[in-house]
């Protein structure tokens, strides 16, 4: 399709992946509410959600364990617009960006992948710069799509095999 009709249809949807994590307050409820908010984003459909994983904190260990999952979205939102929306969902959940890096949080939403986009800006790097070294991301991501190709890094299944499952404590019943 080309011409005015194509322009009216808007940008084509791409598959984006979002990492979800929380370790303060009712983390299960925070993740469930975040998924509800992701499902309500404009020009976006919540396509799939991984199981829920209890994980050791990455960074300072003097904090509660995390609950982590990955969501797949079909979205026509541009990467930076999607990032802004993710940060608004975090803020609505009480997320504050002060304190130690990798410290405790009510909600953490990381844009992991946005189609095959490779992007490096002061606000956003895609694919997520540490995706290949984090079992708490790769295990749920491999559950959703082990053949998924991470631009510049390789297939998720191979990354997961290389990374292992360090820090994954348990697969938990998902509240969704």
MOTA-V369201 format. One record per residue. N is the residue number from 1. RES is the residue in one letter. D_FIRST is the distance of its C-alpha to the first C-alpha in whole Angstrom. Layout:
# MOTA-V369201
n=N res=RES d_first=D_FIRST
n=N res=RES d_first=D_FIRST
This chain:
# MOTA-V369201
n=1 res=X d_first=0
n=2 res=X d_first=4
n=3 res=X d_first=7
n=4 res=X d_first=9
n=5 res=X d_first=7
n=6 res=X d_first=6
n=7 res=X d_first=9
n=8 res=X d_first=11
n=9 res=X d_first=10
n=10 res=X d_first=12
n=11 res=X d_first=12
n=12 res=X d_first=12
n=13 res=X d_first=15
n=14 res=X d_first=17
n=15 res=X d_first=21
n=16 res=X d_first=24
n=17 res=X d_first=27
n=18 res=X d_first=30
n=19 res=X d_first=34
n=20 res=X d_first=36
n=21 res=X d_first=40
n=22 res=X d_first=43
n=23 res=X d_first=46
n=24 res=X d_first=48
n=25 res=X d_first=49
n=26 res=X d_first=47
n=27 res=X d_first=45
n=28 res=X d_first=43
n=29 res=X d_first=43
n=30 res=X d_first=41
n=31 res=X d_first=39
n=32 res=X d_first=38
n=33 res=X d_first=37
n=34 res=X d_first=35
n=35 res=X d_first=33
n=36 res=X d_first=33
n=37 res=X d_first=32
n=38 res=X d_first=29
n=39 res=X d_first=28
n=40 res=X d_first=28
n=41 res=X d_first=26
n=42 res=X d_first=23
n=43 res=X d_first=19
n=44 res=X d_first=21
n=45 res=X d_first=23
n=46 res=X d_first=26
n=47 res=X d_first=25
n=48 res=X d_first=28
n=49 res=X d_first=32
n=50 res=X d_first=34
n=51 res=X d_first=38
n=52 res=X d_first=40
n=53 res=X d_first=43
n=54 res=X d_first=46
n=55 res=X d_first=46
n=56 res=X d_first=49
n=57 res=X d_first=48
n=58 res=X d_first=47
n=59 res=X d_first=49
n=60 res=X d_first=52
n=61 res=X d_first=53
n=62 res=X d_first=55
n=63 res=X d_first=53
n=64 res=X d_first=52
n=65 res=X d_first=49
n=66 res=X d_first=46
n=67 res=X d_first=43
n=68 res=X d_first=40
n=69 res=X d_first=37
n=70 res=X d_first=33
n=71 res=X d_first=30
n=72 res=X d_first=27
n=73 res=X d_first=24
n=74 res=X d_first=20
n=75 res=X d_first=19
n=76 res=X d_first=17
n=77 res=X d_first=20
n=78 res=X d_first=21
n=79 res=X d_first=24
n=80 res=X d_first=26
n=81 res=X d_first=25
n=82 res=X d_first=25
n=83 res=X d_first=29
n=84 res=X d_first=30
n=85 res=X d_first=29
n=86 res=X d_first=31
n=87 res=X d_first=34
n=88 res=X d_first=34
n=89 res=X d_first=35
n=90 res=X d_first=37
n=91 res=X d_first=39
n=92 res=X d_first=39
n=93 res=X d_first=41
n=94 res=X d_first=43
n=95 res=X d_first=42
n=96 res=X d_first=44
n=97 res=X d_first=44
n=98 res=X d_first=47
n=99 res=X d_first=50
n=100 res=X d_first=50
n=101 res=X d_first=47
n=102 res=X d_first=46
n=103 res=X d_first=48
n=104 res=X d_first=48
n=105 res=X d_first=45
n=106 res=X d_first=44
n=107 res=X d_first=40
n=108 res=X d_first=38
n=109 res=X d_first=35
n=110 res=X d_first=33
n=111 res=X d_first=30
n=112 res=X d_first=30
n=113 res=X d_first=27
n=114 res=X d_first=23
n=115 res=X d_first=21
n=116 res=X d_first=22
n=117 res=X d_first=23
n=118 res=X d_first=26
n=119 res=X d_first=27
n=120 res=X d_first=31
n=121 res=X d_first=32
n=122 res=X d_first=35
n=123 res=X d_first=33
n=124 res=X d_first=31
n=125 res=X d_first=31
n=126 res=X d_first=29
n=127 res=X d_first=29
n=128 res=X d_first=32
n=129 res=X d_first=35
n=130 res=X d_first=38
n=131 res=X d_first=35
n=132 res=X d_first=37
n=133 res=X d_first=41
n=134 res=X d_first=40
n=135 res=X d_first=41
n=136 res=X d_first=41
n=137 res=X d_first=37
n=138 res=X d_first=37
n=139 res=X d_first=38
n=140 res=X d_first=36
n=141 res=X d_first=33
n=142 res=X d_first=34
n=143 res=X d_first=35
n=144 res=X d_first=31
n=145 res=X d_first=30
n=146 res=X d_first=32
n=147 res=X d_first=30
n=148 res=X d_first=28
n=149 res=X d_first=28
n=150 res=X d_first=29
n=151 res=X d_first=28
n=152 res=X d_first=31
n=153 res=X d_first=33
n=154 res=X d_first=32
n=155 res=X d_first=32
n=156 res=X d_first=33
n=157 res=X d_first=35
n=158 res=X d_first=37
n=159 res=X d_first=37
n=160 res=X d_first=39
n=161 res=X d_first=41
n=162 res=X d_first=42
n=163 res=X d_first=43
n=164 res=X d_first=44
n=165 res=X d_first=45
n=166 res=X d_first=48
n=167 res=X d_first=48
n=168 res=X d_first=46
n=169 res=X d_first=49
n=170 res=X d_first=48
n=171 res=X d_first=45
n=172 res=X d_first=45
n=173 res=X d_first=44
n=174 res=X d_first=41
n=175 res=X d_first=41
n=176 res=X d_first=38
